[in-house]
Amino acid sequence: MRKTFCLTLTFLMLIGAVPLLGACHTTAGFGEDVSNGGQAITHDANKAMP
């Protein structure tokens, strides 16, 4: 009984992890967007300095 429960729980955890693995590309794109935003802020700040 306990072995079946552990196998079922493991299987459900693996199924739950699949969408997270597919989101890696989206997360990388978000990181690039944040980086580009930071660079734009830095550029504007440097341009505004006397």
N, C-alpha and C positions, 0 to 999 in steps of 0.2 A: 504494500500500500504506500509506504513512504517513498520507495523508489519510483513508483508511478507518479506521485505528486512532484517529486524533484524533476523528473523528465518533462512533465507538463509545464512546470514553472520555467524551466530552461527554454523550452520551445516557445513559450509566450514571450519571454524576454528577447529572444532572437528575432521574433516577428516584430516586436516593438522597436527594435534597433534599426530595422530596414529603412524607415522614413528618415531617420537621423543621418544615415549614411548617404542617402540621396540628397540631403540638404547641404552637403559639404560644398558643392559648387556654388550654391546660393550664398552661403556664408563667406566664401572667398570673394564673391562679387561685392557683397556688402562691405567687406574690409577694404577693398579697393576704392569704393565710393567714399568711405570715411577718410581714407588716406588722401584722396584727391581734394576733398573738402578742407582738410587740414593744410594741405599745400596752398590752396587758394587763400585761406586766411593768413597764412604766413607771408605769402606774396603781397597781399594788400597791406599787411602791417608794415612790412619792409618799405613799401612804396610810400606809406604815410609818414615814415620817420624823416625828420629834417636832415 
